[in-house]
Amino acid sequence: MPPEAGRAGAAAGAGAHPAPILEVTDLDKRFPLRAGLFGRGGGWVNAVNGVSFDVRAGETLGVVGESGCGKTTLGKTVMRLLRPDGGRIVLHGRDITTASDTELREGRRDIQMVFQDPFSSLNPRLTCRRIVAEPLEIHGLVAGRGKEDRVAEMFERTGLRLEHLDRYPHQLSGGQRQRLGIARALALEPSVIVADEPVSALDVSVQAQVLNLLRTLQRGSRLAYLFISHDLAVVEHIAHRIAVMYLGKVVELAEKRALFSAPRHPYTEALLAAVPVPSPGRKRERVILHGEVPSPVNLPSGCAFHTRCPIAEDVCRRETPRLRPVETGHEVACHLRGGEGSA
């Protein structure tokens, strides 16, 4: 682990506020649309639009929102699997926004990804042993007996049995395949893991096992997670802070307890109202959103949520709200719920 991470961990242990490991500022990512016979002039899809956040050692930042809100694109852009169109990505104080392939190769030792589908993200032609050893070989970290020992260690840390070493991914269960993906991500001892819907393809009982594994791994090494999910119940279980996305923008960012007990943005209220209550006889007051989600190709003026918002006023249609603090550690992008001067 880089020395910056060690210093951050020491500061956290001493009660100081540690410096962020990962800082994202005004990140943009858009995709061109092709139209006509020659595929020209079709406009743009604004997938990620001015997103800013940071993540510290030992912290999990959850990113939630409806399908199509830009969560997965955000994760892939932070990983630099997609090239950003604007903004900055800073990892351990080093700007990787426009890093070359050589610089990225070195930087990716510090940031790894766990993908949503544990089957398609694994090479079916490689044994489990080779899958976990591959990043070690690519980065030339260890060889020979040292590599074998590191692979065995990753299996033990993620709850895989050594008898699985020479099996192929199709010979494992879904939960075992996701553990294998986590073992591969851990092999380089990163300080940040981007987890894109890592449990959505698993049974509920297996989801709990994988989530508990991620929490155990985090306590042992002060890993930072950027945890992307559409399931608020899952995010509530694992996250420390939560960013709520709508049509490519973060509309609310807060500590988990504050977000679940006192959401400020109307969209967050609607998301929370749709979460089932695991208690017979208890019900949440539903918040019904009318209308369709606007197209990211042609976003409405002002606040993108105003076409579905139950409290929207004229200012919401005219002016785009910016994310601003309403309390310590709680930021909201809403004209009417944004603190002083709002309704």
VOBA-1610 file (N, C-alpha, C; in pm, whole numbers, padded with zeros to 5 digits, always signed):
BEGIN
Met+00084-00119+00000Met+00000+00000+00000Met+00088+00124+00000Pro+00051+00231-00074Pro+00134+00349-00082Pro+00150+00416+00053Pro+00261+00491+00075Pro+00283+00553+00204Pro+00176+00653+00241Glu+00113+00717+00138Glu+00007+00812+00169Glu-00107+00745+00243Ala-00139+00619+00201Ala-00248+00547+00266Ala-00212+00517+00410Gly-00085+00481+00434Gly-00044+00452+00570Gly-00053+00574+00658Arg-00013+00691+00603Arg-00022+00813+00681Arg-00167+00849+00709Ala-00254+00825+00608Ala-00396+00854+00629Ala-00454+00766+00737Gly-00416+00638+00736Gly-00466+00546+00837Gly-00418+00585+00975Ala-00291+00628+00987Ala-00239+00669+01116Ala-00311+00792+01167Ala-00340+00885+01075Ala-00413+01005+01115Ala-00552+00972+01163Ala-00618+00877+01093Ala-00752+00838+01134Ala-00749+00776+01272Gly-00647+00693+01297Gly-00638+00629+01426Gly-00612+00728+01537Ala-00548+00842+01505Ala-00519+00942+01605Ala-00634+01039+01624Gly-00743+01020+01549Gly-00860+01105+01564Gly-00862+01222+01467Ala-00760+01237+01382Ala-00758+01345+01285Ala-00846+01307+01167His-00881+01408+01085His-00962+01383+00966His-00867+01348+00852Pro-00865+01224+00806Pro-00765+01184+00707Pro-00789+01250+00572Ala-00680+01267+00498Ala-00691+01321+00363Ala-00756+01217+00272Pro-00832+01260+00171Pro-00895+01164+00080Pro-00792+01084+00001Ile-00823+00956-00020Ile-00742+00874-00110Ile-00780+00902-00254Leu-00911+00917-00276Leu-00963+00940-00411Leu-01045+01069-00410Glu-01013+01160-00502Glu-01087+01285-00516Glu-01134+01300-00660Val-01263+01320-00677Val-01322+01340-00809Val-01388+01478-00810Thr-01355+01560-00911Thr-01404+01697-00916Thr-01464+01727-01053Asp-01592+01765-01054Asp-01662+01809-01177Asp-01643+01712-01292Leu-01659+01583-01265Leu-01634+01481-01367Leu-01747+01478-01470Asp-01710+01475-01597Asp-01806+01468-01707Asp-01772+01348-01795Lys-01877+01282-01843Lys-01861+01179-01945Lys-01985+01178-02033Arg-01964+01195-02163Arg-02077+01192-02257Arg-02042+01100-02373Phe-02145+01050-02438Phe-02128+00958-02550Phe-02197+01016-02673Pro-02131+01010-02789Pro-02193+01063-02911Pro-02302+00969-02963Leu-02406+01028-03018Leu-02511+00952-03085Leu-02492+00967-03235Arg-02515+00858-03305Arg-02502+00861-03450Arg-02641+00862-03514Ala-02659+00948-03611Ala-02788+00956-03680Ala-02764+00973-03829Gly-02862+00936-03907Gly-02854+00952-04051Gly-02776+00841-04119Leu-02766+00851-04250Leu-02704+00747-04331Leu-02557+00728-04297Phe-02487+00838-04268Phe-02343+00831-04242Phe-02310+00841-04092Gly-02411+00833-04007Gly-02387+00833-03864Gly-02327+00959-03810Arg-02378+01073-03854Arg-02324+01200-03809Arg-02432+01284-03743Gly-02385+01372-03653Gly-02474+01476-03599Gly-02591+01425-03519Gly-02571+01322-03438Gly-02682+01268-03360Gly-02695+01321-03220Gly-02610+01416-03178Gly-02616+01470-03044Gly-02531+01391-02946Trp-02558+01414-02817Trp-02478+01354-02712Trp-02565+01300-02600Val-02520+01191-02538Val-02582+01141-02415Val-02495+01186-02299Asn-02552+01267-02211Asn-02478+01317-02095Asn-02491+01218-01981Ala-02397+01122-01974Ala-02407+01013-01877Ala-02363+01055-01738Val-02255+01132-01729Val-02205+01185-01602Val-02181+01333-01622Asn-02237+01414-01532Asn-02241+01558-01557Asn-02202+01636-01431Gly-02073+01671-01419Gly-02028+01756-01309Gly-02031+01690-01173Val-01992+01564-01164Val-01997+01490-01037Val-01868+01513-00956Ser-01885+01541-00827Ser-01772+01561-00737Ser-01794+01483-00607Phe-01688+01420-00559Phe-01692+01350-00430Phe-01549+01313-00392Asp-01532+01263-00270Asp-01403+01208-00228Asp-01428+01086-00142Val-01326+01002-00130Val-01334+00880-00048Val-01206+00871+00033Arg-01220+00837+00162Arg-01105+00828+00251Arg-01076+00683+00288Ala-00958+00662+00345Ala-00917+00527+00384Ala-01016+00468+00483Gly-01054+00342+00460Gly-01147+00275+00550Gly-01291+00316+00535Glu-01323+00394+00431Glu-01458+00446+00412Glu-01524+00380+00291Thr-01655+00365+00298Thr-01734+00319+00184Thr-01830+00430+00144Leu-01815+00477+00021Leu-01909+00573-00035Leu-02004+00498-00127Gly-02131+00494-00090Gly-02231+00430-00173Gly-02283+00526-00278Val-02306+00476-00399Val-02364+00555-00508Val-02492+00485-00551Val-02605+00554-00538Val-02734+00492-00566Val-02812+00577-00666Gly-02915+00516-00725Gly-03001+00584-00820Gly-03068+00483-00911Glu-03164+00528-00989Glu-03236+00442-01081Glu-03144+00392-01193Ser-03187+00287-01260Ser-03113+00240-01377Ser-03105+00352-01480Gly-02986+00370-01537Gly-02967+00473-01637Gly-02925+00608-01582Cys-02902+00616-01450Cys-02866+00746-01391Cys-02718+00778-01407Gly-02638+00681-01451Gly-02496+00707-01474Gly-02403+00646-01372Lys-02454+00560-01284Lys-02371+00502-01177Lys-02255+00420-01232Thr-02286+00327-01322Thr-02182+00239-01376Thr-02083+00318-01461Thr-02132+00412-01539Thr-02043+00497-01619Thr-01950+00575-01527Leu-02002+00623-01415Leu-01919+00694-01318Leu-01806+00604-01269Gly-01839+00480-01231Gly-01738+00388-01182Gly-01631+00358-01286Lys-01673+00333-01408Lys-01577+00301-01515Lys-01491+00422-01551Thr-01548+00542-01540Thr-01470+00662-01570Thr-01368+00688-01460Val-01408+00668-01335Val-01313+00683-01224Val-01198+00584-01239Met-01227+00463-01286Met-01125+00362-01310Met-01040+00394-01433Arg-01084+00492-01513Arg-01022+00527-01641Arg-01035+00414-01743Leu-01138+00328-01725Leu-01175+00237-01832Leu-01243+00315-01943Leu-01303+00429-01906Leu-01357+00525-02001Leu-01282+00657-01983Arg-01254+00725-02092Arg-01181+00852-02084Arg-01279+00963-02049Pro-01253+01040-01943Pro-01345+01149-01907Pro-01341+01263-02007Asp-01451+01336-02018Asp-01458+01451-02107Asp-01437+01582-02032Gly-01423+01575-01902Gly-01400+01695-01823Gly-01384+01658-01677Gly-01330+01752-01597Gly-01311+01727-01455Gly-01177+01666-01422Arg-01160+01626-01296Arg-01033+01571-01249Arg-01057+01447-01164Ile-00965+01352-01176Ile-00962+01232-01092Ile-00824+01228-01027Val-00819+01238-00896Val-00692+01242-00824Val-00686+01123-00730Leu-00584+01040-00747Leu-00565+00919-00666Leu-00434+00932-00590His-00442+00932-00458His-00323+00950-00374His-00245+01076-00412Gly-00319+01185-00442Gly-00256+01311-00475Gly-00203+01320-00617Arg-00221+01216-00696Arg-00170+01212-00833Arg-00286+01220-00931Asp-00283+01320-01019Asp-00389+01340-01116Asp-00378+01235-01227Ile-00481+01149-01238Ile-00480+01044-01340Ile-00582+01071-01451Thr-00636+01193-01454Thr-00742+01225-01550Thr-00696+01204-01693Thr-00576+01251-01724Thr-00524+01239-01860Thr-00396+01156-01863Ala-00383+01065-01767Ala-00260+00984-01758Ala-00243+00896-01881Ser-00118+00874-01917Ser-00087+00786-02029Ser-00111+00640-01990Asp-00107+00551-02087Asp-00128+00409-02059Asp-00025+00356-01959Thr+00099+00402-01973Thr+00205+00358-01881Thr+00177+00406-01740Glu+00136+00532-01726Glu+00105+00586-01595Glu-00018+00519-01535Leu-00116+00488-01621Leu-00236+00421-01572Leu-00205+00281-01522Arg-00116+00214-01591Arg-00080+00078-01552Arg-00023+00076-01410Glu+00058+00176-01379Glu+00113+00186-01244Glu+00006+00226-01145Gly-00080+00322-01184Gly-00184+00370-01094Gly-00288+00265-01060Arg-00312+00172-01151Arg-00416+00073-01128Arg-00376-00031-01024Arg-00252-00028-00980Arg-00217-00111-00864Arg-00289-00060-00740Asp-00324+00069-00740Asp-00388+00130-00623Asp-00540+00129-00631Ile-00596+00105-00750Ile-00741+00106-00764Ile-00784-00009-00854Gln-00870-00094-00802Gln-00917-00212-00875Gln-01070-00214-00876Met-01125-00302-00960Met-01270-00304-00977Met-01326-00444-00960Val-01442-00452-00896Val-01521-00575-00888Val-01646-00551-00970Phe-01669-00637-01069Phe-01776-00613-01165Phe-01908-00677-01123Gln-02015-00634-01190Gln-02149-00679-01154Gln-02171-00827-01182Asp-02133-00871-01300Asp-02157-01010-01339Asp-02032-01092-01309Pro-02037-01179-01208Pro-01916-01253-01170Pro-01875-01359-01272Phe-01961-01387-01371Phe-01925-01487-01471Phe-01858-01424-01592Ser-01922-01320-01649Ser-01867-01259-01770Ser-01740-01179-01743Ser-01714-01144-01617Ser-01593-01069-01585Ser-01471-01158-01565Leu-01490-01291-01572Leu-01380-01387-01553Leu-01352-01459-01685Asn-01226-01481-01715Asn-01187-01551-01837Asn-01219-01700-01821Pro-01313-01754-01901Pro-01352-01894-01884Pro-01244-01994-01920Arg-01139-01947-01989Arg-01032-02038-02031Arg-00921-02051-01928Leu-00926-01968-01824Leu-00823-01972-01722Leu-00874-02041-01596Thr-00786-02112-01529Thr-00822-02169-01399Thr-00830-02056-01297Cys-00891-02086-01184Cys-00901-01986-01077Cys-00763-01940-01032Arg-00670-02033-01028Arg-00532-01999-00990Arg-00475-01893-01085Arg-00492-01914-01216Arg-00437-01823-01316Arg-00508-01688-01312Ile-00637-01689-01284Ile-00713-01564-01281Ile-00660-01471-01173Val-00633-01525-01055Val-00582-01442-00945Val-00435-01407-00966Ala-00360-01497-01030Ala-00217-01473-01051Ala-00191-01374-01165Glu-00287-01360-01257Glu-00264-01277-01376Glu-00223-01134-01344Pro-00293-01061-01253Pro-00247-00924-01224Pro-00108-00919-01163Leu-00070-01021-01086Leu+00065-01025-01030Leu+00168-01039-01141Glu+00136-01119-01243Glu+00228-01138-01356Glu+00237-01012-01440Ile+00124-00947-01464Ile+00122-00826-01547Ile+00207-00716-01485His+00198-00702-01352His+00271-00596-01284His+00408-00641-01235Gly+00440-00769-01255Gly+00572-00818-01218Gly+00604-00805-01072Leu+00506-00829-00986Leu+00528-00809-00842Leu+00599-00927-00777Val+00549-01047-00801Val+00610-01166-00743Val+00612-01275-00848Ala+00698-01372-00829Ala+00708-01484-00924Ala+00738-01611-00847Gly+00725-01722-00917Gly+00760-01850-00857Gly+00678-01882-00734Arg+00747-01926-00630Arg+00679-01968-00507Arg+00607-01852-00440Gly+00664-01732-00452Gly+00599-01616-00393Gly+00463-01589-00454Lys+00452-01608-00586Lys+00323-01590-00654Lys+00222-01692-00607Glu+00264-01818-00594Glu+00174-01924-00549Glu+00125-01894-00407Asp+00216-01846-00322Asp+00177-01815-00184Asp+00077-01700-00180Arg+00099-01597-00266Arg+00007-01483-00269Arg-00131-01527-00316Val-00137-01611-00418Val-00266-01660-00467Val-00338-01738-00358Ala-00268-01826-00289Ala-00327-01904-00181Ala-00378-01813-00070Glu-00302-01708-00040Glu-00344-01613+00063Glu-00473-01543+00023Met-00485-01502-00104Met-00606-01435-00150Met-00727-01528-00142Phe-00707-01657-00171Phe-00816-01753-00160Phe-00863-01764-00015Glu-00769-01772+00075Glu-00805-01785+00216Glu-00874-01659+00268Arg-00827-01543+00227Arg-00886-01418+00273Arg-01029-01399+00224Thr-01059-01453+00107Thr-01193-01435+00049Thr-01284-01554+00072Gly-01240-01652+00150Gly-01327-01764+00185Gly-01336-01872+00080Leu-01243-01875-00015Leu-01239-01982-00115Leu-01147-02093-00064Arg-01184-02216-00096Arg-01101-02329-00054Arg-00989-02354-00154Leu-00878-02403-00105Leu-00763-02427-00192Leu-00793-02533-00298Glu-00892-02616-00275Glu-00928-02717-00376Glu-00990-02653-00500His-01027-02521-00489His-01083-02451-00604His-00975-02395-00696Leu-00850-02403-00657Leu-00742-02338-00732Leu-00739-02381-00878Asp-00758-02507-00905Asp-00744-02557-01041Asp-00878-02583-01109Arg-00983-02526-01053Arg-01113-02532-01120Arg-01126-02412-01214Tyr-01228-02420-01302Tyr-01259-02312-01393Tyr-01383-02238-01342Pro-01402-02112-01384Pro-01516-02035-01331Pro-01651-02104-01343His-01674-02178-01452His-01806-02242-01468His-01828-02354-01367Gln-01723-02397-01298Gln-01735-02502-01197Gln-01764-02446-01058Leu-01778-02314-01048Leu-01805-02249-00920Leu-01949-02199-00916Ser-02000-02178-00795Ser-02132-02116-00779Ser-02118-01965-00802Gly-02232-01895-00809Gly-02228-01751-00830Gly-02154-01678-00720Gly-02180-01717-00595Gly-02111-01654-00483Gly-01962-01680-00485Gln-01923-01802-00521Gln-01780-01835-00530Gln-01713-01757-00642Arg-01784-01739-00753Arg-01726-01661-00863Arg-01705-01516-00821Gln-01799-01461-00747Gln-01780-01322-00703Gln-01667-01312-00602Arg-01651-01411-00517Arg-01536-01414-00426Arg-01405-01421-00505Leu-01408-01495-00616Leu-01290-01504-00701Leu-01259-01368-00762Gly-01362-01296-00804Gly-01341-01161-00857Gly-01284-01067-00752Ile-01329-01081-00629Ile-01275-01000-00519Ile-01130-01038-00491Ala-01099-01169-00495Ala-00961-01215-00473Ala-00869-01157-00580Arg-00915-01156-00704Arg-00835-01098-00812Arg-00810-00949-00788Ala-00914-00877-00743Ala-00899-00734-00716Ala-00803-00708-00601Leu-00802-00797-00503Leu-00717-00778-00385Leu-00572-00817-00408Ala-00544-00891-00514Ala-00410-00948-00534Ala-00301-00842-00536Leu-00333-00722-00589Leu-00233-00616-00598Leu-00230-00528-00474Glu-00309-00563-00373Glu-00318-00485-00249Glu-00353-00339-00278Pro-00465-00315-00346Pro-00504-00177-00377Pro-00552-00105-00251Ser-00562+00026-00260Ser-00619+00104-00150Ser-00763+00144-00179Val-00807+00134-00306Val-00944+00166-00345Val-00999+00054-00432Ile-01122+00014-00403Ile-01192-00081-00489Ile-01324-00019-00534Val-01345-00016-00665Val-01474+00026-00721Val-01558-00100-00739Ala-01666-00108-00665Ala-01753-00227-00669Ala-01883-00189-00739Asp-01902-00240-00860Asp-02018-00205-00941Asp-02125-00313-00927Glu-02227-00286-00848Glu-02336-00381-00824Glu-02279-00521-00794Pro-02191-00535-00696Pro-02121-00662-00679Pro-02207-00777-00626Val-02328-00746-00576Val-02411-00855-00522Val-02547-00865-00591Ser-02572-00784-00693Ser-02706-00782-00753Ser-02739-00911-00826Ala-02638-00986-00871Ala-02663-01111-00945Ala-02667-01233-00853Leu-02663-01210-00721Leu-02654-01321-00626Leu-02783-01338-00548Asp-02805-01460-00496Asp-02918-01484-00407Asp-02903-01401-00280Val-03015-01375-00212Val-03013-01286-00095Val-02919-01337+00013Ser-02923-01467+00041Ser-02837-01522+00147Ser-02689-01508+00111Val-02658-01527-00018Val-02520-01514-00064Val-02479-01366-00065Gln-02574-01277-00096Gln-02546-01134-00089Gln-02491-01095+00048Ala-02558-01143+00153Ala-02516-01110+00289Ala-02375-01160+00316Gln-02342-01278+00268Gln-02208-01333+00289Gln-02102-01248+00220Val-02129-01207+00097Val-02032-01127+00022Val-02018-00988+00085Leu-02128-00928+00128Leu-02122-00797+00193Leu-02041-00804+00322Asn-02065-00908+00401Asn-01990-00925+00525Asn-01841-00947+00496Leu-01811-01019+00387Leu-01672-01038+00347Leu-01607-00904+00315Leu-01676-00819+00238Leu-01621-00688+00202Leu-01595-00604+00326Arg-01685-00609+00423Arg-01666-00532+00546Arg-01548-00586+00626Thr-01534-00717+00631Thr-01421-00777+00703Thr-01289-00739+00638Leu-01283-00744+00506Leu-01162-00706+00435Leu-01128-00559+00459Gln-01229-00476+00467Gln-01206-00334+00488Gln-01149-00307+00627Arg-01203-00375+00727Arg-01151-00355+00863Arg-01006-00399+00874Gly-00969-00502+00801Gly-00834-00555+00812Gly-00728-00472+00743Ser-00766-00395+00638Ser-00665-00323+00561Ser-00700-00178+00532Arg-00810-00127+00588Arg-00856+00011+00566Arg-00876+00042+00418Leu-00930-00057+00347Leu-00967-00037+00208Leu-01073+00073+00196Ala-01070+00147+00088Ala-01176+00241+00055Ala-01260+00180-00058Tyr-01392+00187-00044Tyr-01482+00133-00146Tyr-01564+00245-00208Leu-01575+00243-00341Leu-01679+00317-00411Leu-01781+00211-00451Phe-01892+00205-00377Phe-01986+00093-00386Phe-02110+00140-00461Ile-02128+00088-00583Ile-02237+00128-00671Ile-02350+00026-00662Ser-02472+00074-00640Ser-02585-00018-00627Ser-02716+00056-00649His-02817-00018-00695His-02952+00037-00704His-03032+00000-00580Asp-02977-00086-00494Asp-03049-00141-00378Asp-03012-00063-00253Leu-03104+00020-00206Leu-03076+00104-00089Leu-03056+00022+00038Ala-03123-00093+00048Ala-03106-00177+00166Ala-02964-00231+00173Val-02907-00267+00058Val-02769-00314+00053Val-02673-00202+00089Val-02696-00083+00032Val-02609+00031+00058Val-02617+00072+00205Glu-02735+00065+00264Glu-02749+00099+00406Glu-02664+00006+00492His-02650-00119+00449His-02575-00218+00527His-02426-00192+00525Ile-02373-00139+00414Ile-02228-00136+00397Ile-02168+00005+00391Ala-02246+00107+00352Ala-02188+00239+00326Ala-02176+00324+00452His-02080+00417+00448His-02068+00519+00552His-02133+00650+00505Arg-02109+00684+00380Arg-02175+00799+00318Arg-02242+00753+00189Ile-02341+00830+00144Ile-02417+00791+00026Ile-02433+00911-00067Ala-02407+00888-00196Ala-02433+00988-00301Ala-02550+00939-00385Val-02651+01022-00399Val-02771+00987-00477Val-02760+01054-00613Met-02767+00974-00721Met-02754+01027-00857Met-02888+01027-00930Tyr-02906+01130-01011Tyr-03023+01139-01098Tyr-02979+01201-01230Leu-02995+01128-01339Leu-02961+01174-01473Leu-02821+01235-01479Gly-02724+01160-01426Gly-02584+01199-01439Gly-02531+01294-01335Lys-02616+01344-01245Lys-02574+01439-01142Lys-02595+01381-01002Val-02512+01424-00909Val-02536+01392-00768Val-02632+01497-00713Val-02748+01452-00664Val-02848+01545-00612Val-02846+01552-00459Glu-02784+01452-00395Glu-02772+01457-00249Glu-02653+01371-00207Leu-02577+01422-00110Leu-02460+01352-00059Leu-02457+01373+00092Ala-02461+01262+00168Ala-02472+01275+00313Ala-02423+01149+00383Glu-02398+01163+00513Glu-02371+01047+00596Glu-02494+00955+00592Lys-02470+00826+00602Lys-02578+00729+00588Lys-02694+00758+00684Arg-02662+00779+00812Arg-02768+00798+00911Arg-02851+00921+00879Ala-02784+01030+00838Ala-02857+01153+00807Ala-02944+01134+00684Leu-02894+01063+00585Leu-02972+01045+00463Leu-03097+00962+00488Phe-03084+00854+00566Phe-03199+00768+00588Phe-03298+00827+00689Ser-03250+00907+00782Ser-03341+00963+00883Ser-03402+01095+00840Ala-03329+01174+00759Ala-03380+01305+00719Ala-03335+01341+00578Pro-03385+01270+00476Pro-03348+01306+00338Pro-03400+01444+00304Arg-03323+01518+00223Arg-03362+01654+00190Arg-03414+01668+00047His-03360+01590-00045His-03402+01605-00184His-03528+01523-00210Pro-03625+01576-00283Pro-03749+01501-00311Pro-03724+01367-00380Tyr-03622+01360-00464Tyr-03592+01233-00530Tyr-03543+01129-00429Thr-03459+01170-00336Thr-03414+01079-00231Thr-03531+01030-00147Glu-03623+01119-00116Glu-03742+01081-00039Glu-03821+00973-00112Ala-03834+00988-00244Ala-03909+00890-00322Ala-03838+00756-00325Leu-03705+00757-00338Leu-03629+00631-00337Leu-03645+00559-00204Leu-03632+00633-00095Leu-03642+00571+00038Leu-03782+00519+00065Ala-03883+00590+00014Ala-04021+00547+00036Ala-04051+00415-00034Ala-03972+00381-00136Ala-03995+00257-00211Ala-03923+00138-00151Val-03840+00159-00048Val-03768+00048+00014Val-03862-00028+00106Pro-03877-00161+00089Pro-03966-00238+00176Pro-03921-00232+00322Val-04018-00230+00412Val-03989-00230+00555Val-03990-00375+00605Pro-03879-00426+00659Pro-03873-00567+00702Pro-03939-00590+00837Ser-04066-00544+00847Ser-04139-00560+00972Ser-04288-00570+00941Pro-04352-00684+00972Pro-04495-00699+00943Pro-04578-00591+01012Gly-04672-00536+00938Gly-04760-00436+00996Gly-04712-00294+00980Arg-04584-00275+00948Arg-04532-00140+00929Arg-04526-00107+00781Lys-04562+00015+00748Lys-04558+00059+00609Lys-04497+00199+00601Arg-04431+00224+00490Arg-04382+00359+00463Arg-04489+00437+00386Glu-04487+00567+00405Glu-04574+00652+00325Glu-04513+00663+00186Arg-04582+00612+00085Arg-04529+00610-00051Arg-04527+00750-00111Val-04424+00776-00185Val-04412+00900-00262Val-04421+00861-00409Ile-04529+00897-00473Ile-04553+00857-00611Ile-04496+00965-00704Leu-04403+00925-00790Leu-04348+01017-00889Leu-04423+00999-01020His-04477+01106-01071His-04553+01101-01196His-04463+01141-01313Gly-04499+01094-01430Gly-04423+01129-01549Gly-04308+01033-01573Glu-04244+01050-01687Glu-04134+00965-01729Glu-04000+01032-01699Val-03896+00948-01685Val-03762+01002-01669Val-03722+01071-01799Pro-03677+01196-01794Pro-03637+01265-01918Pro-03522+01195-01988Ser-03511+01218-02117Ser-03403+01159-02195Ser-03271+01230-02164Pro-03162+01155-02141Pro-03032+01220-02119Pro-02978+01286-02245Val-03042+01259-02358Val-03002+01325-02483Val-03055+01468-02486Asn-03170+01489-02425Asn-03235+01621-02427Asn-03285+01653-02287Leu-03193+01691-02200Leu-03228+01718-02061Leu-03314+01844-02051Pro-03410+01845-01959Pro-03492+01965-01942Pro-03411+02080-01884Ser-03458+02201-01903Ser-03390+02317-01846Ser-03406+02317-01694Gly-03320+02392-01628Gly-03329+02401-01483Gly-03292+02270-01416Cys-03363+02236-01311Cys-03342+02110-01240Cys-03397+01995-01323Ala-03315+01894-01351Ala-03359+01783-01435Ala-03473+01705-01372Phe-03491+01716-01240Phe-03595+01640-01171Phe-03729+01715-01169His-03734+01838-01217His-03855+01917-01198His-03975+01859-01272Thr-03952+01780-01378Thr-04065+01722-01453Thr-04138+01615-01373Arg-04078+01564-01267Arg-04141+01459-01183Arg-04156+01502-01038Cys-04102+01617-01003Cys-04096+01660-00863Cys-04231+01709-00814Pro-04277+01661-00698Pro-04409+01703-00647Pro-04410+01843-00587Ile-04293+01906-00565Ile-04290+02039-00502Ile-04226+02143-00593Ala-04206+02110-00721Ala-04134+02200-00813Ala-04205+02335-00826Glu-04125+02441-00836Glu-04175+02576-00859Glu-04107+02635-00982Asp-04140+02758-01015Asp-04088+02819-01138Asp-03937+02824-01140Val-03875+02852-01026Val-03730+02862-01021Val-03664+02729-01059Cys-03732+02618-01029Cys-03678+02486-01062Cys-03674+02464-01212Arg-03763+02527-01284Arg-03768+02511-01430Arg-03668+02604-01500Arg-03629+02711-01430Arg-03542+02810-01493Arg-03394+02788-01462Glu-03361+02755-01337Glu-03222+02754-01292Glu-03180+02614-01246Thr-03058+02576-01284Thr-03003+02447-01242Thr-02946+02459-01101Pro-02994+02382-01005Pro-02942+02394-00868Pro-02803+02332-00858Arg-02719+02389-00776Arg-02587+02332-00752Arg-02587+02259-00618Leu-02499+02163-00606Leu-02486+02087-00482Leu-02422+02179-00378Arg-02494+02201-00267Arg-02441+02291-00165Arg-02474+02236-00026Pro-02392+02271+00074Pro-02412+02215+00209Pro-02535+02275+00276Val-02611+02189+00342Val-02724+02235+00424Val-02695+02210+00571Glu-02607+02114+00598Glu-02557+02084+00732Glu-02416+02032+00714Thr-02346+02013+00824Thr-02212+01957+00816Thr-02217+01817+00755Gly-02148+01797+00644Gly-02143+01667+00581Gly-02267+01629+00501His-02359+01724+00481His-02484+01696+00410His-02502+01802+00301Glu-02500+01756+00174Glu-02512+01847+00060Glu-02633+01809-00024Val-02702+01910-00076Val-02824+01888-00154Val-02825+01982-00273Ala-02870+01931-00388Ala-02888+02014-00507Ala-03038+02036-00526Cys-03093+02133-00454Cys-03237+02162-00461Cys-03259+02308-00422His-03334+02381-00504His-03364+02521-00474His-03451+02535-00350Leu-03538+02439-00326Leu-03638+02452-00220Leu-03598+02384-00090Arg-03497+02297-00097Arg-03454+02227+00024Arg-03304+02251+00052Gly-03250+02356-00009Gly-03105+02375-00003Gly-03054+02466+00105Gly-03122+02471+00218Gly-03068+02548+00331Gly-03123+02688+00335Glu-03039+02784+00378Glu-03081+02920+00401Glu-03140+02979+00274Gly-03257+03040+00289Gly-03321+03106+00176Gly-03411+03014+00096Ser-03410+02886+00125Ser-03495+02793+00050Ser-03627+02775+00122Ala-03724+02718+00048Ala-03858+02702+00105Ala-03859+02587+00202
//
